[in-house]
């Protein structure tokens, strides 16, 4: 049995959405607001990139170390994207047993696996209108306009669906989106 199979207690909230939707921003703001309650665990992902590479706070790991940990069952969920390996530590199962809501930024590619192995789950899709996403991606300066168009088309084609999905619109006022995000993970 995998680390998460058969777990009961807290909910697993899986945060997904297209690049530029503001997932990290909403998670950071929600973490700060919810911390005093002591009922939520925001997962620190394991990623095969150096700690000082920028981006989110994460646990750095080598590719070989990551592969060994995955083989040993150290991850509840793991995937590869953009040349990196990402993992959600299996230790989150203990937090769920203790009744905590666990919040993790994941790839859409692991949602079916999570639904099978780690129920109950809630999938929180952070989204924004295409024009807003395109503007945010262009401001990053890492992709051409054509790359951005392809990325947005792919994101629309891969949107998850189901009764366990809640969509949070992050295309308007940030405070409104933060409030909606907190309702989604707290509801």
C-alpha positions in Angstrom: 0.0 0.0 0.0 1.3 3.5 -0.8 1.9 6.0 1.9 -1.4 7.8 1.2 -3.7 4.9 0.4 -6.5 4.5 2.8 -5.7 7.8 4.6 -8.6 9.6 6.3 -8.8 12.9 8.1 -7.6 16.0 6.5 -8.3 17.1 2.9 -5.6 17.2 0.2 -6.0 20.4 -1.9 -4.1 20.2 -5.1 -3.5 23.5 -6.7 -3.2 23.6 -10.5 -3.5 26.2 -13.3 -1.8 27.7 -16.3 1.5 29.5 -16.0 0.8 33.1 -15.1 -2.4 32.4 -13.2 -0.8 33.4 -9.9 -0.8 30.1 -8.0 2.3 30.9 -6.0 1.0 34.4 -5.1 -2.3 33.1 -3.9 -0.7 30.3 -1.9 1.8 32.7 -0.2 -1.0 35.1 0.8 -3.3 32.2 2.0 -0.4 30.7 4.0 0.2 34.0 5.8 -3.5 34.5 6.5 -4.2 30.9 7.6 -1.1 30.3 9.6 -2.6 31.4 12.9 -5.4 28.9 12.6 -2.9 26.0 12.6 -5.2 23.8 10.4 -3.3 23.9 7.1 0.0 22.6 5.8 1.4 24.2 2.7 3.7 21.7 1.2 7.3 22.5 0.5 8.0 20.6 -2.7 11.2 18.6 -3.5 12.6 19.8 -6.8 15.8 18.9 -8.7 17.2 22.4 -8.8 19.5 24.3 -6.5 18.0 26.1 -3.5 19.4 29.4 -4.8 18.0 29.0 -8.3 15.1 31.4 -7.5 11.4 30.8 -7.5 9.5 29.1 -4.7 11.1 27.9 -1.4 11.8 24.2 -2.1 13.9 21.3 -0.9 16.7 20.9 -3.4 17.6 17.4 -4.6 19.9 15.9 -7.2 18.4 13.8 -10.0 19.9 10.6 -8.6 18.8 11.4 -5.1 15.3 12.2 -6.3 15.1 8.9 -8.3 16.2 7.0 -5.3 13.7 8.6 -3.1 10.9 8.0 -5.6 11.9 4.3 -5.8 11.8 4.1 -2.0 8.3 5.5 -1.9 9.3 8.8 -0.3 6.8 10.8 -2.4 3.0 10.9 -2.3 3.1 12.3 -5.8 5.9 13.0 -8.2 6.3 14.1 -11.8 8.7 15.7 -14.4 8.1 19.0 -16.1 10.4 21.5 -17.9 13.5 19.3 -17.3 13.0 19.1 -13.6 11.6 16.5 -11.2 9.0 17.5 -8.6 7.8 15.6 -5.6 5.3 16.0 -2.8 6.7 14.2 0.3 4.8 11.2 1.5 5.1 12.6 5.0 2.1 14.8 4.3 0.0 11.7 5.1 0.7 12.2 8.8 -0.6 15.8 8.6 -3.7 14.5 7.0 -4.2 11.8 9.7 -4.0 14.7 12.2 -6.8 16.4 10.4 -4.9 19.1 8.7 -5.8 20.4 5.2 -2.7 19.9 3.0 -2.2 22.3 0.2 0.2 21.5 -2.7 1.0 23.0 -6.0 1.1 20.1 -8.5 1.0 19.3 -12.2 -2.3 18.4 -13.8 -0.6 15.2 -15.0 -0.8 13.7 -11.4 -4.5 14.5 -10.7 -5.9 11.1 -11.7 -3.2 9.4 -9.7 -4.0 11.6 -6.7 -7.7 10.9 -7.0 -7.1 7.2 -7.0 -4.4 7.1 -4.2 -5.0 10.0 -1.9 -8.8 10.7 -1.6 -10.3 12.8 -0.5 -8.9 15.5 -2.7 -10.0 18.9 -3.8 -8.6 20.3 -7.0 -8.3 24.1 -6.9 -7.8 25.5 -10.4 -6.3 29.0 -10.3 -7.1 30.7 -13.6 -7.4 34.1 -15.3 -8.6 35.3 -18.7 -6.3 34.5 -21.6 -5.5 38.2 -22.1 -4.3 38.5 -18.4 -2.3 35.3 -18.6 -0.7 36.4 -21.9 0.2 39.8 -20.4 1.8 38.2 -17.3 3.7 35.6 -19.3 5.0 38.4 -21.7 6.2 40.4 -18.7 8.3 37.5 -17.6 10.2 37.7 -20.9 11.0 34.0 -21.2 8.7 33.1 -24.1 7.9 34.4 -27.6 4.4 35.5 -28.4 3.9 32.3 -30.4 5.1 30.2 -27.4 2.6 32.0 -25.2 -0.2 31.4 -27.6 0.7 27.6 -27.7 1.0 27.5 -23.9 -2.5 29.1 -23.4 -4.1 26.8 -26.0 -2.6 23.7 -24.3 -3.7 25.0 -20.8 -7.3 25.3 -22.0 -7.3 21.8 -23.5 -6.0 20.3 -20.2 -8.3 21.9 -17.7 -9.5 19.4 -15.1 -13.2 18.7 -14.5 -15.2 16.9 -11.9 -17.2 17.4 -8.7 -13.9 17.8 -6.8 -12.8 20.8 -8.8 -13.1 24.4 -7.7 -12.1 27.3 -10.0 -10.6 30.5 -8.5 -10.5 33.5 -10.9 -7.3 35.5 -10.4 -7.9 37.9 -13.2 -9.2 40.8 -11.1 -8.4 42.2 -7.7 -5.8 40.2 -5.8 -7.6 40.5 -2.5 -10.8 39.0 -4.0 -8.8 36.1 -5.5 -7.1 35.4 -2.2 -10.5 35.3 -0.4 -11.8 32.9 -3.1 -8.7 30.8 -2.8 -9.1 30.5 1.0 -12.7 29.6 0.6 -11.8 26.9 -1.9 -9.2 25.3 0.4 -11.2 25.8 3.6 -14.6 24.9 2.3 
